[in-house]
Amino acid sequence: MGSRMYLALVPPTEVLESIDELVERMRERSQLRDPRRQDPRRLRWIQPGDAHITLAFMASVSDPEGLADALTADLDTVVPVSIGLSGAGAFPDPVTAKVLWLGVSDPADALPTLARRVRSAAHGAGAQPEGGPFSPHLSVARCRPGDVTGEIDALSGFSAPAWRARSAILFESHVGSRGARHQPVAEIVLNGLDRSQFRSPK
């Protein structure tokens, strides 16, 4: 069995801190429910500092170093992407939710193309990234299927100013009895030049 790995964009420190504060408020909100009645949804909020936007997940990687090298070579010409956070939702839907997320704003619609390149490079390195449509989001909680419309309402007012993602982080995920532990393995730098900045003014 190979390593569980994923490549993700990690928000800058100030955005991570604001997400951590939001999650802590939501965790406290959950604890205010009637303690005599156990919440059947069993909401499990992300740990401080764990927020990320997954570009590709690979359940079993036999050669992590080879994967990192392939991603580094392929993404070296990719232009850094400008993204932000706004809104909230759930997968598969708010009434039978398993995952609660914050929405990702991507004005240039650059993330789907980036995700496709990541998956292609991973395939070329012998890894098997999960398929399916790419839907950019930042997961903040997982739960047993249930109605999370109240949580979505509470999260929907959150937003974070746009930042320029200049690299992606390759993580190895270790799953244990106390949950998942995410270990950064490599930083994949986006070195491409944004040609628009060199255009002559009209």
Order of alpha helices (4+ residues) and beta strands (2+ residues): beta-alpha-beta-beta-alpha-beta-beta-alpha-beta-alpha-beta-beta-beta
